[in-house]
């Protein structure tokens, strides 16, 4: 069939990325004023790496989860939890899953690099940028928008904040804060602490293990020695963390070497063959619209 030929051509040119080389090549992007580089952005997964220093006043609010992983150095994620501003320290080598509807403000430092994975927004979803009063008891200013490119959209919104009356007076302007916002802040959720893989995932000789529960939006698994078949799955981000694997699509073999990554498009049937003593991370997303 014609569609099989097109898919074959696409997968025969499937590339993997040497993560260390990619980070070195894009090193200038991890310093101010840019501080970030999008690796994959077309489709369901938004995979980016972020550097610093970057001290932000705004809090981001969305209906989806976010994955944080610190490759180099530590970061602080300020979150609003139970009506209070709480600092979550994410150390080098630690993972953290941010649930939906939690205002958060990443604080990054010089010579650090972190991985962040978000999902594509549904058509009817809005993101929010919030600023709080000094005691964090009231919203000082808010902006709501449909997010299609946060990196590009964030600049003008922050510029508006920098020139705002609210920033000067630290007092909200009556009538500017919505009584029925697109997203209701989750004030009851107790957040899990960041963790090292060695503390969360027990190494196996074969099979797989989920990093988080089956009900989370991000279905994240560590796949050990064995063969795995995926049919009709969402877009998948593959990271060969140890050893070597092979991805097979329509008879085309894609070698996945240690510390290499690749992205397999949604609804592309594929097999993963993980060699003995190896470990492959897979991230997929199943949007639950904030549930």
C-alpha positions as CSV (number, residue, x, y, z in Angstrom):
1,X,0.0,0.0,0.0
2,X,1.1,3.6,-0.7
3,X,0.9,4.5,3.0
4,X,3.2,1.7,4.0
5,X,5.8,2.9,1.4
6,X,5.6,6.5,2.8
7,X,6.0,5.2,6.3
8,X,8.9,3.0,5.2
9,X,10.7,5.9,3.6
10,X,10.1,8.0,6.8
11,X,11.4,5.4,9.1
12,X,14.4,4.4,6.9
13,X,15.7,7.9,7.4
14,X,14.9,7.9,11.2
15,X,17.7,9.4,13.0
16,X,19.0,9.0,16.6
17,X,20.6,11.8,18.5
18,X,23.8,11.5,20.5
19,X,22.7,13.4,23.6
20,X,26.1,14.4,24.8
21,X,27.1,15.7,21.3
22,X,23.8,17.5,21.0
23,X,24.1,19.2,24.3
24,X,27.7,20.3,23.5
25,X,26.6,21.7,20.1
26,X,23.7,23.6,21.6
27,X,25.6,24.8,24.7
28,X,25.2,28.6,23.7
29,X,21.5,28.2,24.0
30,X,21.6,27.2,27.6
31,X,22.9,30.6,28.8
32,X,20.9,33.8,29.0
33,X,19.0,35.3,27.3
34,X,17.8,32.1,25.6
35,X,18.4,29.4,28.3
36,X,16.6,26.6,26.5
37,X,16.6,24.5,23.3
38,X,13.7,22.4,22.0
39,X,14.8,19.0,20.8
40,X,11.5,17.6,19.7
41,X,8.4,19.8,19.3
42,X,6.2,18.4,16.5
43,X,3.4,16.2,17.8
44,X,2.3,15.1,21.3
45,X,5.6,15.4,23.1
46,X,7.6,18.6,23.7
47,X,11.1,17.6,24.7
48,X,13.4,20.4,25.8
49,X,16.6,21.1,27.7
50,X,16.9,24.2,29.8
51,X,19.9,26.0,31.3
52,X,20.5,29.1,33.5
53,X,20.7,31.3,35.3
54,X,17.1,32.1,35.0
55,X,15.2,33.6,38.0
56,X,11.5,34.0,37.3
57,X,8.7,35.8,39.1
58,X,5.9,34.3,37.1
59,X,4.1,31.0,37.9
60,X,3.0,28.7,35.0
61,X,-0.3,26.9,35.2
62,X,-1.5,24.2,32.9
63,X,-3.8,21.2,32.6
64,X,-1.0,18.7,31.8
65,X,1.8,17.1,33.7
66,X,5.4,18.1,33.3
67,X,8.5,15.9,33.7
68,X,11.7,17.4,35.2
69,X,15.1,15.7,35.2
70,X,18.4,17.4,36.2
71,X,21.3,16.3,34.1
72,X,23.8,18.8,35.5
73,X,23.6,20.8,38.7
74,X,20.5,21.5,40.9
75,X,17.4,23.6,40.4
76,X,14.6,24.9,42.5
77,X,11.0,24.6,41.5
78,X,8.7,27.0,43.4
79,X,5.2,25.7,43.6
80,X,1.9,26.8,45.2
81,X,0.8,24.1,47.5
82,X,-2.1,24.5,50.0
83,X,-2.0,28.2,49.5
84,X,1.7,28.5,50.4
85,X,4.7,29.0,48.2
86,X,7.0,26.0,48.6
87,X,10.5,25.4,47.2
88,X,11.2,22.0,45.8
89,X,14.9,21.3,45.3
90,X,15.6,19.0,42.4
91,X,19.2,17.8,42.6
92,X,21.4,16.6,39.9
93,X,20.3,13.2,38.7
94,X,16.8,13.5,40.2
95,X,13.4,13.1,38.5
96,X,10.2,14.9,39.4
97,X,6.7,14.7,38.0
98,X,4.6,17.8,38.4
99,X,0.9,17.1,38.5
100,X,-1.7,19.2,36.5
101,X,-3.1,22.5,37.9
102,X,-0.2,23.3,40.2
103,X,1.3,26.9,39.7
104,X,5.1,26.5,39.3
105,X,8.0,28.8,38.8
106,X,11.4,27.2,37.8
107,X,14.5,28.8,39.3
108,X,17.6,27.8,37.5
109,X,21.3,28.5,38.1
110,X,24.5,29.0,36.1
111,X,26.1,26.0,34.6
112,X,23.1,23.7,35.0
113,X,21.1,21.8,32.4
114,X,17.7,20.1,33.0
115,X,15.3,18.1,30.8
116,X,11.7,19.1,30.7
117,X,8.9,17.2,28.9
118,X,5.5,18.6,28.3
119,X,2.6,17.5,26.2
120,X,0.8,19.1,23.3
121,X,-2.2,21.2,24.4
122,X,-5.7,20.1,23.4
123,X,-7.5,22.6,21.2
124,X,-9.8,23.8,24.0
125,X,-7.0,24.2,26.7
126,X,-5.6,27.4,28.0
127,X,-2.4,28.0,29.9
128,X,-2.0,30.6,32.6
129,X,0.9,32.9,33.7
130,X,0.3,34.1,37.2
131,X,2.0,36.6,39.5
132,X,1.3,36.7,43.2
133,X,1.5,39.4,45.9
134,X,4.5,39.4,48.1
135,X,2.8,37.2,50.7
136,X,1.5,34.8,48.0
137,X,-2.1,35.2,49.3
138,X,-3.5,36.9,46.2
139,X,-3.0,36.8,42.4
140,X,-1.5,40.1,41.4
141,X,-1.8,39.6,37.6
142,X,-2.8,36.8,35.3
143,X,-2.6,36.1,31.5
144,X,-4.5,33.3,29.8
145,X,-3.6,31.9,26.4
146,X,-3.7,28.8,24.2
147,X,-0.1,27.5,24.3
148,X,1.4,26.4,21.0
149,X,5.0,27.6,21.5
150,X,5.7,28.6,25.1
151,X,9.2,29.8,24.4
152,X,8.0,32.3,21.8
153,X,4.8,33.3,23.7
154,X,6.4,33.8,27.1
155,X,8.6,36.8,26.1
156,X,5.8,39.3,25.2
157,X,3.8,38.2,28.3
158,X,6.8,38.8,30.6
159,X,7.4,42.2,28.9
160,X,3.8,43.1,29.6
161,X,4.4,42.2,33.3
162,X,7.6,44.2,33.5
163,X,5.7,47.4,32.3
164,X,2.6,46.7,34.4
165,X,1.2,48.9,37.2
166,X,0.8,45.8,39.3
167,X,4.6,45.2,39.3
168,X,5.2,48.7,40.5
169,X,2.6,48.8,43.2
170,X,2.4,45.1,44.2
171,X,-1.3,45.6,44.4
172,X,-3.9,43.9,42.1
173,X,-6.1,46.1,39.9
174,X,-9.8,45.5,40.7
175,X,-11.7,43.6,38.0
176,X,-8.6,42.2,36.3
177,X,-8.6,38.8,38.1
178,X,-11.1,36.3,36.7
179,X,-13.7,34.9,39.1
180,X,-14.0,31.9,36.8
181,X,-10.6,31.1,35.4
182,X,-10.0,28.5,32.7
183,X,-8.0,26.4,35.2
184,X,-8.8,25.9,38.8
185,X,-5.7,25.7,41.0
186,X,-5.4,22.3,42.8
187,X,-4.8,23.3,46.5
188,X,-5.2,19.8,47.9
189,X,-2.6,17.8,46.0
190,X,0.3,16.6,48.1
191,X,3.3,16.5,45.8
192,X,5.8,13.6,45.8
193,X,9.4,14.5,46.4
194,X,12.0,14.3,43.6
195,X,13.9,11.0,43.5
196,X,17.0,9.3,42.1
197,X,16.3,6.4,39.8
198,X,18.2,4.1,42.1
199,X,15.7,4.9,44.9
200,X,12.6,4.5,42.8
201,X,13.3,1.8,40.1
202,X,14.7,-1.6,41.0
203,X,17.0,-2.9,38.3
204,X,15.8,-6.0,36.5
205,X,17.5,-8.5,34.3
206,X,14.5,-8.4,32.0
207,X,11.0,-7.0,31.6
208,X,10.0,-3.4,32.4
209,X,9.0,-1.2,35.3
210,X,6.9,2.0,35.3
211,X,8.4,5.1,36.8
212,X,5.0,6.4,37.8
213,X,1.5,4.9,38.1
214,X,-0.6,3.7,35.2
215,X,-3.1,6.5,35.7
216,X,-0.6,9.3,35.1
217,X,-0.6,11.2,31.8
218,X,3.0,10.4,31.2
219,X,3.4,6.7,30.8
220,X,7.1,6.3,31.5
221,X,8.8,2.9,31.6
222,X,12.3,1.4,32.0
223,X,12.6,-1.5,29.6
224,X,15.3,-4.1,30.3
225,X,16.5,-7.1,28.3
226,X,13.8,-8.4,26.1
227,X,11.6,-7.8,23.0
228,X,8.6,-5.5,23.2
229,X,6.0,-4.9,20.5
230,X,4.0,-1.6,20.3
231,X,0.9,-1.3,18.1
232,X,-1.1,1.9,17.6
233,X,0.7,3.7,20.4
234,X,1.1,7.5,21.0
235,X,4.3,9.3,20.1
236,X,7.3,7.8,22.0
237,X,10.5,9.4,23.3
238,X,13.3,6.7,23.6
239,X,16.4,7.3,25.6
240,X,19.0,4.5,25.8
241,X,20.3,5.0,29.3
242,X,22.6,2.0,29.4
243,X,23.9,-0.5,26.8
244,X,22.2,-0.9,23.4
245,X,18.8,-1.5,21.9
246,X,17.3,-1.8,18.5
247,X,14.0,-0.4,17.2
248,X,12.4,-2.2,14.2
249,X,9.8,-0.6,12.0
250,X,8.5,-2.3,8.8
251,X,11.7,-4.4,8.8
252,X,13.9,-1.3,9.1
253,X,16.4,-1.6,12.0
254,X,17.3,1.6,14.0
255,X,20.3,1.0,16.3
256,X,20.0,2.9,19.6
257,X,23.3,3.3,21.3
258,X,24.0,4.3,24.9
259,X,23.0,7.9,25.7
260,X,21.3,8.2,22.3
261,X,17.7,9.3,21.9
262,X,15.0,9.2,19.2
263,X,11.3,9.9,18.7
264,X,8.9,7.4,17.2
265,X,5.7,9.0,15.8
266,X,2.2,8.0,16.9
267,X,0.5,5.1,15.4
268,X,3.7,3.8,13.9
269,X,3.9,0.1,14.9
270,X,7.4,-0.9,16.1
271,X,9.4,-3.4,18.1
272,X,12.0,-2.7,20.7
273,X,14.8,-5.2,21.3
274,X,16.8,-4.4,24.4
275,X,20.1,-6.3,24.7
276,X,21.2,-8.0,27.9
277,X,22.4,-5.7,30.6
278,X,20.8,-2.7,28.9
279,X,18.2,-0.2,29.9
280,X,15.9,1.9,27.7
281,X,13.6,4.7,28.9
282,X,10.4,5.3,27.0
283,X,8.1,8.3,27.6
284,X,4.6,8.5,26.1
285,X,1.6,10.7,26.9
286,X,-2.1,10.0,27.2
287,X,-3.7,13.4,27.9
288,X,-6.3,13.3,30.7
289,X,-7.2,16.9,30.4
290,X,-6.2,17.7,34.0
291,X,-8.1,14.8,35.6
